[in-house]
Amino acid sequence: YSLETSVGNFNFYRGAIDLSGPLNDSRTVLYRLNLAAQTTESFFDFFEAQRYFVAPNLTWQISDRTKFTVAAEYLARPQ
């Protein structure tokens, strides 16, 4: 697991989480989840920006030679 935070000029704030691991005892089904959120202002008046990111990933190790992975990614930038 990983957790990250950042703070900077112009009210910049960012947080991120990265989780991964097995979902069963035989470790043939694995997951990974990345989440992030960011907000910032600017030297321009009345400017704010926000971003939200979600990226889940699921892997099934069917055999020694076969692996099936499903991945998605979502990025939102509300105005």
FIROMI-934369 format. One record per residue (C-alpha): residue number from 1; x, y, z; residue in one letter. Coordinates in nm, 4 decimals, decimal comma, m for minus. Example, Ala and Ser with C-alpha at 12.3 -4.5 7.8 and 13.67 -1.06 7.14 Angstrom:
BEGIN
seq	xx	yy	zz	type
1	1,2300	m0,4500	0,7800	A
2	1,3670	m0,1060	0,7140	S
***
This chain:
BEGIN
seq	xx	yy	zz	type
1	0,0000	0,0000	0,0000	Y
2	0,1092	0,3545	m0,0663	S
3	m0,0194	0,6929	0,0499	L
4	0,1053	1,0250	m0,0886	E
5	0,0277	1,3865	m0,0018	T
6	0,1564	1,7096	m0,1542	S
7	0,1096	2,0747	m0,0616	V
8	0,2303	2,3743	m0,2606	G
9	0,1834	2,7355	m0,3642	N
10	m0,1552	2,8766	m0,4686	F
11	m0,3450	2,6405	m0,2344	N
12	m0,2200	2,3314	m0,4155	F
13	m0,3222	2,0098	m0,2418	Y
14	m0,2921	1,6547	m0,3751	R
15	m0,3569	1,3166	m0,2199	G
16	m0,3095	0,9731	m0,3729	A
17	m0,3616	0,6135	m0,2619	I
18	m0,2271	0,2993	m0,4312	D
19	m0,3602	m0,0349	m0,3035	L
20	m0,2851	m0,3833	m0,4355	S
21	m0,2916	m0,7436	m0,3283	G
22	m0,4491	m1,0869	m0,3705	P
23	m0,8234	m1,1440	m0,3409	L
24	m0,8033	m1,5194	m0,2737	N
25	m0,5806	m1,7596	m0,0779	D
26	m0,4225	m1,9132	m0,3893	S
27	m0,3201	m1,5637	m0,5101	R
28	m0,4623	m1,6207	m0,8579	T
29	m0,6963	m1,3203	m0,8422	V
30	m0,5190	m0,9897	m0,7824	L
31	m0,6355	m0,6302	m0,7611	Y
32	m0,4871	m0,2845	m0,7802	R
33	m0,6631	0,0436	m0,7095	L
34	m0,5211	0,3913	m0,7661	N
35	m0,7104	0,6952	m0,6350	L
36	m0,6051	1,0614	m0,6487	A
37	m0,7580	1,4022	m0,5841	A
38	m0,6040	1,7415	m0,6534	Q
39	m0,7123	2,1019	m0,6074	T
40	m0,5286	2,4238	m0,6847	T
41	m0,5749	2,7948	m0,7397	E
42	m0,3657	3,0267	m0,9573	S
43	m0,2173	3,3734	m0,9680	F
44	m0,5208	3,4587	m1,1868	F
45	m0,8177	3,5851	m0,9855	D
46	m1,1127	3,3484	m0,9403	F
47	m0,9335	3,0481	m1,0908	F
48	m0,9611	2,7075	m0,9251	E
49	m0,8926	2,3637	m1,0683	A
50	m0,9902	2,0245	m0,9321	Q
51	m0,9068	1,6769	m1,0595	R
52	m1,0191	1,3331	m0,9470	Y
53	m0,8664	1,0082	m1,0707	F
54	m0,9749	0,6444	m1,0222	V
55	m0,8009	0,3460	m1,1854	A
56	m0,9097	m0,0054	m1,0801	P
57	m0,7351	m0,3159	m1,2145	N
58	m0,8288	m0,6838	m1,1721	L
59	m0,6101	m0,9767	m1,2840	T
60	m0,6950	m1,3472	m1,2948	W
61	m0,3977	m1,5849	m1,3323	Q
62	m0,5795	m1,8668	m1,5131	I
63	m0,2699	m2,0841	m1,5611	S
64	0,1083	m2,0503	m1,5763	D
65	0,0792	m1,9247	m1,9329	R
66	m0,2569	m1,7442	m1,9280	T
67	m0,3462	m1,4225	m1,7520	K
68	m0,6653	m1,2168	m1,7907	F
69	m0,6599	m0,8501	m1,6878	T
70	m0,9386	m0,5930	m1,6803	V
71	m0,8385	m0,2303	m1,6286	A
72	m1,0260	0,0983	m1,6266	A
73	m0,9385	0,4619	m1,5795	E
74	m1,1545	0,7633	m1,4947	Y
75	m1,0402	1,1257	m1,4783	L
76	m1,2786	1,4065	m1,3817	A
77	m1,1971	1,7744	m1,4106	R
78	m1,5078	1,9641	m1,2955	P
79	m1,5229	2,3283	m1,3971	Q
***
